[in-house]
Structures are given as structure tokens and as C-alpha cells.
């Protein structure tokens, strides 16, 4: 399938607007002109992203590639809460995404707390030992 025909096909299906920079898992807001999605960024993190639909002002394509504006994680929960209950939003899905994000924040806070308290020092010792033994691979 040519790039041009692929782009034409995706215009009618917002959930298919995934390319290398962002893979849509779910459209959580769609008023026909503007989209908000939950998906996976190139670095494998889950993110909220938004874009205009191609046929409307603010076309979100660069060199025939769909472009998603990815929201910083610190802004995601605030933004999602602001569209809860708004016409064209999918509130049940938004609530699930908010819960996922909040659980991730709690996890991150717990990891930081454990690292500061020394509970994770054994992992550092393990890594140093394995490096000395030549068991680690470069990534």
C-alpha cells in the first residue's frame, strides 16, 4: 500500500492515525475536528496526544506523515479531568486512563522513596557484581 493511499484510508478512521512517532491505542475524544488519544510514544511510554483532523484547520501532517502533539505526563491527568463529561468525550475510557496514570505516579513515588531509603541498594550491588563478571550487555 502506498503512503498516499494509507493516509487517505486513515482519514476516515481516526483510530488508525498511528505512525512511527505515536501508536494510538484508543481515541478518548473526537468531535470530528479534533482528536485526543491514549497511546504509546516512540520511547514506549504511554501518553496522551492530540491532533486536528486533516480536513480541518491546523492540519497535523508533515511530509505526509501524521503528527501527534504529545502531552507531558505532568499535564495529562489535569487535561483528562478537564474533558470528563464533555460532549464527544468517552468518559469511561478517560477514567480508566486517569487511573492508569495515577497508579504509575504512585509506583514512581514508591520507587523513589525505596531508592532514597536504601531498600534498592542490593540492585546496585548486583549490577556491579554482574558487570565485574562480564554478564551485562550494552543497550
Residue pairs with C-beta under 8 A, 6 or more apart in sequence:
1 9
3 64
4 64
7 54
7 61
7 64
7 66
9 16
10 16
10 17
10 66
11 53
11 54
11 55
14 24
14 27
14 30
14 35
14 37
14 53
15 24
15 26
15 27
16 24
17 24
17 35
17 37
17 51
17 66
17 68
18 24
18 39
18 66
19 65
19 66
20 42
20 65
21 41
21 42
21 65
21 67
21 68
22 37
22 39
22 40
22 41
22 42
22 47
22 49
22 66
22 68
22 70
23 39
23 40
24 37
24 38
24 39
24 49
24 68
25 37
25 38
25 39
25 40
25 46
26 37
26 38
26 39
26 90
26 93
26 97
27 35
27 36
27 37
27 90
28 36
28 37
28 38
28 48
28 80
28 83
28 89
28 90
28 93
28 94
28 97
29 35
29 36
29 83
29 86
29 88
29 89
29 90
29 94
30 36
30 88
31 87
31 88
32 53
32 88
33 52
33 53
33 56
34 50
34 51
34 52
34 53
34 56
35 50
35 51
35 52
35 53
36 48
36 49
36 50
36 79
36 83
36 89
37 48
37 49
37 50
37 68
38 46
38 47
38 48
38 93
38 97
39 46
39 47
39 49
39 68
40 46
40 47
41 47
41 49
41 70
45 73
46 100
46 104
47 70
47 71
47 73
47 76
48 70
48 71
48 76
48 79
48 80
48 97
49 68
49 69
49 70
49 71
50 68
50 69
50 71
51 60
51 66
51 67
51 68
51 69
52 58
52 59
52 60
54 60
54 61
60 66
60 67
60 68
60 69
61 67
71 79
73 101
76 101
77 98
77 101
77 102
77 105
80 94
80 97
80 98
80 101
81 98
83 89
83 94
84 91
84 94
84 95
85 91
111 120
114 120
127 136
130 136
